[in-house]
Amino acid sequence: MRSNILALFLAPTMVAAHGAVTSYVIGGTTYPGYQGFSPVAGAQIIQRQWPDYNPIMTVTDAKMTCNGGTSAPLAAEVAAGSTVTAKWSQWTHAQGPVMVWMYACDGEFTACDGKSKKWFKIDEKGLTGSVLNSENWGTADVLKNLEWTSTIPKSLKPGNYLIRHELLALHQANTPQFYPECAQLKVTGSGTATPPASYLASIPAYAAQSDPGIMVDIYQGGATSYKAPGPEVWTG
């Protein structure tokens, strides 16, 4: 595939929009993703098409897996130990964590629905410091840069994987908003490692809705620290 694939799908900017991953940079190649609210039949992309970037409000919602996306015709090859950069065309919230997950398909992508307890985190950033009502959050970095770069664990066993970028917006007290999208990766390399069971989770419902990392009042809650919901990050 060419080293720079032009964006294929354009949509009008929505005044009250939130945001979603709309492209990826992997191994020097830019892979266009989906532009929300404009479904494209047969789109030749690595991203699992999602219907919109309206927020998901509960961690148990079926859309939590890949924001409703179920398949994609392409996959990007990525070497274990290299990076994946997700890009957003817009993002509007500065309070909340960024979490990056992967899922081992153990077979063809057409049979990979992401519904088993095999999701594991490879990256996250929550709160830096002790002031929740601040812009010292992972999502503030996305607001500023409109991109997020993560490293695929170098020891990861080769195979077909989903990568899932999730932004959890906490700007409304006790009203979490989830924004996940997935893409398809073919991981290469000589690694043999897989995450231990303690690092694995199911999506949806990787945590309870009442989890203190989900149900948060950043204004009057009195907290001085924050832990992102779900398992710890696995780095290989």
KOLMAR-67415 format. One record per residue (C-alpha): residue number from 1; y, z, x. Coordinates in steps of 0.5 Angstrom, whole numbers, plus 2048, in hexadecimal, padded with zeros to 3 digits. Each point is the difference from the previous one (the first is absolute). Example, Ala and Ser with C-alpha at 12.3 -4.5 7.8 and 13.67 -1.06 7.14 Angstrom:
# KOLMAR-67415
n:1 yy:7F7 zz:810 xx:819
n:2 yy:807 zz:7FE xx:802
END
This chain:
# KOLMAR-67415
n:1 yy:800 zz:800 xx:800
n:2 yy:807 zz:7FE xx:803
n:3 yy:804 zz:806 xx:803
n:4 yy:805 zz:800 xx:7FB
n:5 yy:7FE zz:7FF xx:7F9
n:6 yy:806 zz:7FF xx:7FC
n:7 yy:801 zz:804 xx:7F9
n:8 yy:7FD zz:7FC xx:7FB
n:9 yy:802 zz:804 xx:7F9
n:10 yy:807 zz:802 xx:7FF
n:11 yy:802 zz:804 xx:7FA
n:12 yy:807 zz:803 xx:7FE
n:13 yy:802 zz:806 xx:802
n:14 yy:800 zz:806 xx:7FB
n:15 yy:806 zz:804 xx:7FF
n:16 yy:7FC zz:806 xx:7FF
n:17 yy:7FA zz:7FE xx:804
n:18 yy:7FC zz:805 xx:805
n:19 yy:7FC zz:7FC xx:805
n:20 yy:7FA zz:7FE xx:802
n:21 yy:7FC zz:7FD xx:806
n:22 yy:802 zz:7F8 xx:800
n:23 yy:7FD zz:7FE xx:807
n:24 yy:7FD zz:802 xx:806
n:25 yy:800 zz:7FF xx:808
n:26 yy:7F9 zz:800 xx:803
n:27 yy:7FF zz:7FD xx:807
n:28 yy:807 zz:7FD xx:800
n:29 yy:7FE zz:7FC xx:7FA
n:30 yy:804 zz:801 xx:7F9
n:31 yy:7FC zz:800 xx:7FA
n:32 yy:804 zz:800 xx:7FA
n:33 yy:7FE zz:805 xx:7FA
n:34 yy:802 zz:800 xx:7F9
n:35 yy:806 zz:800 xx:7FD
n:36 yy:800 zz:804 xx:7FA
n:37 yy:801 zz:7FE xx:7F8
n:38 yy:7FE zz:7F9 xx:802
n:39 yy:7F8 zz:7FF xx:800
n:40 yy:7FE zz:7FA xx:804
n:41 yy:7F9 zz:7FD xx:7FE
n:42 yy:7FC zz:7FF xx:806
n:43 yy:805 zz:802 xx:805
n:44 yy:7FE zz:800 xx:807
n:45 yy:801 zz:807 xx:803
n:46 yy:7FD zz:806 xx:803
n:47 yy:803 zz:805 xx:7FB
n:48 yy:7FD zz:802 xx:7FA
n:49 yy:805 zz:7FD xx:7FA
n:50 yy:803 zz:806 xx:7FC
n:51 yy:803 zz:7FF xx:7FA
n:52 yy:807 zz:803 xx:801
n:53 yy:803 zz:806 xx:804
n:54 yy:801 zz:805 xx:7FB
n:55 yy:7FE zz:807 xx:802
n:56 yy:7FA zz:803 xx:7FF
n:57 yy:801 zz:807 xx:7FD
n:58 yy:7F9 zz:803 xx:801
n:59 yy:7FB zz:800 xx:805
n:60 yy:7FA zz:7FF xx:7FC
n:61 yy:803 zz:7FA xx:7FD
n:62 yy:7FB zz:7FA xx:801
n:63 yy:806 zz:7FC xx:803
n:64 yy:800 zz:805 xx:806
n:65 yy:7FB zz:7FC xx:804
n:66 yy:804 zz:7FA xx:801
n:67 yy:805 zz:800 xx:7FB
n:68 yy:7FC zz:7FC xx:7FB
n:69 yy:7FE zz:7FA xx:806
n:70 yy:7F8 zz:7FF xx:800
n:71 yy:800 zz:7FA xx:804
n:72 yy:803 zz:7FB xx:805
n:73 yy:7FD zz:7F9 xx:803
n:74 yy:802 zz:802 xx:807
n:75 yy:7FF zz:805 xx:806
n:76 yy:804 zz:801 xx:806
n:77 yy:7FC zz:801 xx:807
n:78 yy:802 zz:806 xx:804
n:79 yy:7FE zz:803 xx:806
n:80 yy:7FE zz:808 xx:800
n:81 yy:806 zz:803 xx:804
n:82 yy:805 zz:7FB xx:7FE
n:83 yy:805 zz:801 xx:7FB
n:84 yy:802 zz:7FE xx:7F8
n:85 yy:807 zz:800 xx:7FE
n:86 yy:801 zz:800 xx:7F9
n:87 yy:807 zz:7FD xx:7FD
n:88 yy:804 zz:802 xx:7FA
n:89 yy:805 zz:7FB xx:7FD
n:90 yy:804 zz:806 xx:7FD
n:91 yy:7FF zz:808 xx:7FF
n:92 yy:804 zz:805 xx:7FD
n:93 yy:7FE zz:807 xx:801
n:94 yy:800 zz:805 xx:806
n:95 yy:7FC zz:806 xx:7FE
n:96 yy:7F9 zz:800 xx:801
n:97 yy:7FA zz:7FE xx:805
n:98 yy:7FD zz:7F9 xx:802
n:99 yy:7F9 zz:800 xx:800
n:100 yy:7FB zz:7FA xx:803
n:101 yy:7F9 zz:800 xx:7FE
n:102 yy:7FA zz:7FC xx:802
n:103 yy:7F9 zz:7FF xx:7FC
n:104 yy:7FA zz:7FD xx:803
n:105 yy:7FD zz:7FA xx:7FB
n:106 yy:7F9 zz:800 xx:803
n:107 yy:800 zz:7F9 xx:7FE
n:108 yy:804 zz:7FA xx:7FD
n:109 yy:807 zz:801 xx:7FD
n:110 yy:7FD zz:7FE xx:7FA
n:111 yy:7FC zz:806 xx:7FF
n:112 yy:805 zz:805 xx:803
n:113 yy:803 zz:803 xx:7FA
n:114 yy:803 zz:806 xx:804
n:115 yy:7FD zz:805 xx:7FB
n:116 yy:7FB zz:804 xx:804
n:117 yy:802 zz:806 xx:804
n:118 yy:801 zz:7FC xx:807
n:119 yy:808 zz:800 xx:800
n:120 yy:803 zz:803 xx:807
n:121 yy:807 zz:801 xx:802
n:122 yy:801 zz:7FD xx:807
n:123 yy:808 zz:802 xx:800
n:124 yy:805 zz:804 xx:7FC
n:125 yy:807 zz:803 xx:801
n:126 yy:802 zz:805 xx:7FB
n:127 yy:806 zz:805 xx:801
n:128 yy:803 zz:801 xx:807
n:129 yy:804 zz:807 xx:800
n:130 yy:800 zz:805 xx:7FB
n:131 yy:805 zz:7FD xx:7FB
n:132 yy:7FD zz:7FD xx:7FA
n:133 yy:806 zz:7FD xx:7FD
n:134 yy:802 zz:7FC xx:806
n:135 yy:7FE zz:7F9 xx:802
n:136 yy:7FC zz:803 xx:806
n:137 yy:7FA zz:7FC xx:7FC
n:138 yy:7FB zz:7FA xx:802
n:139 yy:803 zz:7FD xx:7FA
n:140 yy:807 zz:800 xx:803
n:141 yy:7FD zz:7FC xx:806
n:142 yy:7FE zz:7FB xx:7FB
n:143 yy:807 zz:800 xx:7FC
n:144 yy:803 zz:7FF xx:807
n:145 yy:7FB zz:7FB xx:803
n:146 yy:7FD zz:7FD xx:7FA
n:147 yy:7F9 zz:800 xx:805
n:148 yy:7FB zz:805 xx:802
n:149 yy:7FB zz:7FF xx:806
n:150 yy:7F9 zz:803 xx:801
n:151 yy:7FB zz:7FF xx:805
n:152 yy:7F9 zz:7FF xx:7FE
n:153 yy:7FB zz:805 xx:803
n:154 yy:7FE zz:7FD xx:807
n:155 yy:7F9 zz:803 xx:7FF
n:156 yy:7FF zz:7FD xx:7F9
n:157 yy:7FA zz:7FC xx:7FE
n:158 yy:801 zz:7F9 xx:7FF
n:159 yy:7FF zz:7FD xx:7F9
n:160 yy:804 zz:7FF xx:7F9
n:161 yy:805 zz:805 xx:7FE
n:162 yy:806 zz:801 xx:7FB
n:163 yy:806 zz:803 xx:803
n:164 yy:804 zz:804 xx:7FB
n:165 yy:808 zz:801 xx:801
n:166 yy:802 zz:806 xx:7FB
n:167 yy:807 zz:803 xx:7FF
n:168 yy:801 zz:806 xx:7FC
n:169 yy:807 zz:801 xx:7FE
n:170 yy:802 zz:807 xx:7FE
n:171 yy:807 zz:7FF xx:7FF
n:172 yy:7FF zz:803 xx:7F9
n:173 yy:7FE zz:807 xx:7FF
n:174 yy:7F9 zz:801 xx:7FE
n:175 yy:7FF zz:7F8 xx:7FE
n:176 yy:7FD zz:7FD xx:806
n:177 yy:800 zz:7F8 xx:800
n:178 yy:7FA zz:7FD xx:804
n:179 yy:801 zz:7F9 xx:803
n:180 yy:7F9 zz:7FD xx:803
n:181 yy:7FF zz:7F9 xx:802
n:182 yy:7F9 zz:7FD xx:804
n:183 yy:7FF zz:7FA xx:804
n:184 yy:7F9 zz:7FE xx:803
n:185 yy:7FE zz:800 xx:808
n:186 yy:7FB zz:7FE xx:804
n:187 yy:800 zz:805 xx:806
n:188 yy:7FD zz:7FE xx:806
n:189 yy:7FE zz:803 xx:807
n:190 yy:7FA zz:804 xx:803
n:191 yy:801 zz:807 xx:7FC
n:192 yy:7FB zz:804 xx:7FD
n:193 yy:804 zz:805 xx:7FD
n:194 yy:800 zz:802 xx:7F8
n:195 yy:804 zz:806 xx:7FD
n:196 yy:7FC zz:806 xx:7FF
n:197 yy:7FF zz:802 xx:7F9
n:198 yy:806 zz:806 xx:800
n:199 yy:805 zz:7FA xx:801
n:200 yy:7FE zz:7FC xx:7FA
n:201 yy:803 zz:800 xx:7F9
n:202 yy:7FF zz:7FC xx:7FA
n:203 yy:806 zz:7FC xx:7FD
n:204 yy:802 zz:801 xx:7FA
n:205 yy:800 zz:808 xx:800
n:206 yy:800 zz:801 xx:808
n:207 yy:804 zz:807 xx:7FE
n:208 yy:801 zz:804 xx:7FA
n:209 yy:807 zz:7FE xx:7FC
n:210 yy:802 zz:807 xx:801
n:211 yy:7FF zz:800 xx:808
n:212 yy:806 zz:803 xx:803
n:213 yy:801 zz:7F9 xx:804
n:214 yy:800 zz:7FC xx:7F9
n:215 yy:804 zz:805 xx:7FB
n:216 yy:806 zz:802 xx:804
n:217 yy:807 zz:802 xx:7FF
n:218 yy:804 zz:7FE xx:806
n:219 yy:807 zz:803 xx:7FD
n:220 yy:7FE zz:807 xx:7FD
n:221 yy:7F9 zz:801 xx:802
n:222 yy:801 zz:805 xx:806
n:223 yy:7FB zz:7FC xx:805
n:224 yy:802 zz:800 xx:807
n:225 yy:7FA zz:7FB xx:802
n:226 yy:7FC zz:7FB xx:7FD
n:227 yy:7F9 zz:7FD xx:801
n:228 yy:7FE zz:7F9 xx:7FD
n:229 yy:7FA zz:800 xx:7FB
n:230 yy:7F9 zz:7FE xx:802
n:231 yy:7FC zz:800 xx:806
n:232 yy:802 zz:801 xx:807
n:233 yy:802 zz:7F9 xx:804
n:234 yy:7FA zz:7FE xx:804
n:235 yy:802 zz:7FC xx:807
n:236 yy:7F9 zz:7FF xx:802
END
